[in-house]
Amino acid sequence: MHTGVRTLWWSVGLSVILVAVVLASATIGPVAIDALTVARATLNAVAVPVGVSVAVESAGVFGASVPVPVPDVSYYYPFSLSVPTTAEVIVRRVRLPRIALAAVVGFSLSSAGAVMQGFFRNPMADPSIIGVSSGAAVGAVATIAFPLAIPFGLQAAAFAGALAAAFGVYAIASEGNRTPVATLLLAGVAVQTLLGAAVSYMLLQSGQSLREAVYWLMGQLSGSSWAEVEVTLPLAVLAFAVLYAYARDLNVLLLGEADAHTLGIEVERTKRILLAVASIITAAAVSVAGVIGFVGLIVPHVMRLLVGPDHRILLPTSALAGAAFLVAADTFARAGPAEVPVGIVTAALGAPFFLYLLRNREVHAL
């Protein structure tokens, strides 16, 4: 079957699964809401951007007030179906923002995971392999433990820390105009260890903020808002589009850098772009959801077993499967008598399943 047709069929099937998981998730909670009401409220929440304006807001930076431009998007809501007011409020303002953010984060982590596994030619690689999650943890825990007056608070600190770590690792690993993959991997491990020590020290000094910091490190989606979705979703879609544009080049890189160069690929330029964009999409996800493990490792690995190593198929299928997986995991995390961080659920589900794969079949070669 032609690659484009296979991609389309897999994407449609996984999109249907994602929609089903989203609707099922929105019915679950302390207040039971039937599926038809959820579907109506979800359609009412569908918004089409129709305009963008820029508003200037004041943000505190180390005690000083600094004007910060903030985009203000106008939306058109094409549906206005009849839904009980209480159900409308619960679905649109409480459940759907959290579900949407879980889908975006799962989409982002799985996309980055598929790219990292191809980039390093190692199916055990994940988005945090070059220190992105550790850098985000430093930024977030520093903000929690030692309250810093910075624009946009914890999310901005985590995003900045993630990017600083990723590009720092790249700078350390670069040798002239080349960045050997093995050196990049080792530099990532070393920087992760160093940043882990910094996080541990800050946790010791966090005092009353320890619980909040630990919850963030475990990965959590409680308190999600549409504002977080509005910021993260466009970035995730744009980054995915760039990664997908390089899917063919990533396929060629699997042959080895020498062969890729012979076939006309600008190896170092391609590596820089893939690494930068994968780091950005991971940083965006981690900054709003905390450190959520195994999504970027398990989902691309499983999809590779199902669809093969061609990144033209693997990237979109991994992204959609990751979105559905994290929505389902977060639903499980909040469905019990006491909510638990979603990172615990993904680890509890992902680690045994991955061990099962390793035990019963060989790790798929890239």
N, C-alpha and C positions, 0 to 999 in steps of 0.2 A: 504494500500500500504506500502511496506517495506520502512523503514526510508532512506536507501541509495538511493533507486529509487526516492523517493520524493525529496530528496536533489538534486539529479542529474537533475531532470526535472525543479525544481524551479531555480537552478543555471543556467541552459542552457537558460531558458526563460529570466531571468534577465540579463544575459550576452548579449543576442541579443538586449534587450532594451538599455543596456549601449552602445553598439556599435552604435546603431541607434542615440542615443542622442549625442554621440561624433561626428559622421559625420555631423549631423544636426547643431551642435554648430560650427563646423569648417567652415560651409558655411556662417555664419552670421558675419557681420562686415562692416566697412566703404566701403570696396571693396567687391562686390558680386562675389562669386566663385561658380560655379555649383557643384552639388553633385558628379558627376563622376570625375571631376578634383580633388576634395577634397579626394575622395577614392583612386585615384592613388597616390597623394602626401602622403597620410597617409601610404599606403603600402611601399612607398619609405623610409619612416621614421622608419619602423620596423627594429630594430637592434638586433643582436644576440651577446652577449658577448663571446669573444673568448680568452681573456687573461687579466691578471691584473699585472701591475707593480707598484712600489712605487717610487714616486718622492718626493724629499725633497724641501720644499719651506720655505721662511722666513716669519715669522709673527711677527708683533709688539706687545709686551706685556709690557704695562706700560713704553713705551719709549725704550725698549730693543728689539733687533732682535733675535728671537728664531727659530731654525730650526724645522719644523713640517712635519712629513711624511704624504703625501697625495696619496691615491691610484689613479692610472691612468688606466682606463679600455679601452681595445681595442674592437672594434665592427666590425661585418661583416654585411653588408646590402644585404640581398638576393634579393631585388627587385630593378629594375632600369627602371621604366616605364616612358614614355614620358609625361612630364608635362611642360607647359609654365614656364619660369624662374621666372617671377614675382609671379605667383600663388604658385610656389614651395617655394619661400622665405617666402611669407606671411603665408602659412599653416604650414610649418615645423619650422620656426624660431620665429613666433609671436603667432599663435593661438594654435598649438598643445602643446607646453610646458605648456601653461596656462591650457589647457583642461586636460592634463595628470596630472598636479599637483592637480587640482580640484578633479579629480577622486581618486587620492591617498589619499588626505585629507579626502574626504567624506568616502572612504573605511575605513580609520583609525578611524575616529570619531564614525562611526556607529558600528564598531566592538567593540570598547571600551565601547560604550553606552550599547550594548547588554550585555556585561559582567558585567558592573556596576549595571544594573538593576537586573540581576540575583544574583550578589554578595550581594546586599543590600536587595534583595527580595522586591523591590519597583519599579514599572513601571515608577515612576516619577524621578528616578535617571538619571544622565547623567555623561559624562566623567569628568566634572569639579567639581564634588561633593566633592572631597578631595583636592581642591585647586590647581590643575594642571594649569588651565587657569590663575588663579590669580598670581601664581608664575611666569609663563611665562610673564605675563604683567609687573611684577616688573622688571624682567631682561631686557625686551625689552625697556620699558619706561626709565629705568635708563641709558641704552646705548644711547637712543635718546636725553634725556634731559641733561645728563652729559657725553658727548662723552668719551668712555673708549677704550683704546687700547688693545683689546683682540683678540685672534685668531678667525677668521671666523665671527666676528662682531655680529650683532644683533641676528641672528639665534642661535648662540652658547649661547649667554646670555639668550635668552628666553628658550632654551632647558634646560640649567643648572638651571635656576630659577624654571622651572616647576618640574623638578625632586627633587630639594631641598625642595619645598613645599610639594610634595606628600610624600616623605620619612620622612619629618619632622612631618607631620600629623600622619603617621603610628607610629613613635617613641613616640609621645605624647599620642596616644591612647592605646599603648601596656601596658599590666599589667602582668608583669612577662613573661611567655611564651604564653600568650593569648592576642588576640586583639578583644575585643567585637565589633560587628558591630555597635551597637548603639553609643558607645563611639567614634568610628572612624568617624561616621557621624557628631556628635556634634563637634568633634575636627576640622573636615573639614570646618564646617560652621564658627567656630571661627577664624580659620586661614584665610579663604577667606575674612572675614570682616577686619581683621588686614592688610592683603596685599592690600585690596581695599583702605584703608586709606593711605597706603604708595604710591600707584599709584596716588591717588588724590593729595597728597602733591607734588609729582614730576611733575605732570602736571602743577601745579601752578608755579613751578620753571623752566618750560621748555622754556619759552620765545618764540623765533622764531621757535622752534622745536615743538610747540604745535600741529600744523596741522598734521605733520607726525605722532606724537604719537597717536592722536585721530584716524587717519585713520587706524593705526595698530590695535588699540583696537576694531575697528568696523569690522575687518576681511577683508582682501583684497588679491587678487591674481594677480594684475597688476604687470608687470615686471617679471613674472615668467620665469625661465630658465630651460634648460635641466639638468644643474648641480644640481639644487634643487631636480629634479625628481630622478636623479641618486643616491642621498644620501637618500632620503625619501622612495623611493619604496622598496629597499631591506629590510630596517628596518621594514616597514609595513608588508611585506610578511612574514618575519621571525617571527615577533611578533604574527601575525595572526595564523601562524602554531602552535605556542606554545599554544595560547588560544584555538584553535580548538582541540588540543590534550587533553585539560582538559574539553571539552564540557560535557562528561558523568559525571565527578566529579561535575561540576557546576549544572547539573540536580539533582544530589543527594543532593547537598547543599540546594536546594529549599525545601527539606523536613524538614530542620532544622539541626543545627550542631550536636545535640545529636543523631538523627537518622542517619546522615551521618557517624558519628564515629562508630556507631553500624554496619553499612554496610561496614566498612573497609576503609573508606576514611581518609587519614591523613589531618584532617580539617585545622589546623593552617598552615601547609606547603602549602596546596593547596591555602589557602587564601593569603598567602604571594606572591606566584608565580603569581596568577591572578591579584592581586593589582599592583605588580611591573610591569608586562608586559603591563597591560592596561594603567598604568601611562606613560610608555615609549612610547607606540604608540600614545597616546594623546599628549605628549610633542613634539614628532617629527612633528605631524600635526600642532599644534599651533605655533611652532617656525617658520614655513615657511609661514603660512597663517594668523596669528593673531587669535584673538578670534572670532570664528564663532559659534554662538549659535544655538540650536534647532536641528541640524543634528543628534547628538548623543542621543537626547531625542525622537524626533518624529519618525525617521525612524525605530529604533528597536521596538518601541511601535506598529507602524502600521504593521510591519512584524509579530509581535507576534499575532496580531489579525488575520492575514492571514494564517500563517503556524503553530501556536501553540507555546507552551513554550519550546519545545525540542531544546536545544542549538545546537545539531548536525545539525539541519536544520536552526535554527534561526541565528546562527553566519554567515554562508556564504551568506544567503539571505539578511541579514541586511547589510553586507559589500558591496555587489553588488548594492543593492538598494540605499545605501548611496552615492556610487560613482556616480550613474546616477543622483540622486537628486541634488548633489552639482554642477555637470557639468551643469545641466539645470538651476539652480539658478544663477550661475555665468554668463551663457549666457544671461539671462534676465538682470543681473546687468550691462553688458557692451553693451547691444543692444540699449539702449535709446540714446537720443541726448547728455546726459551727464552721464558718468559712475558713478555708486554709489558703495560703498563697499558691497561685497557679504553678509556680516553679516547682513546688513539691510534687504536684500531680504529674507534670510532664516528666520529671525525673523518675517517679514511681512507675509510670507507664512505659517510658522510653527505655530505661536501662534494662529491665528484664526482657523486653522484646528484642532489643539489640543483641543481648547475650544469646537469646534463642536463635537469632539469625546466624550469629557466629558459630554456634554449636551445630546447627543442622544444615548449613550450607556455607560455602566459601564466601568470603567478602568479595563482592563483585569487582573485578579488575576494571580499571579505567582505561 
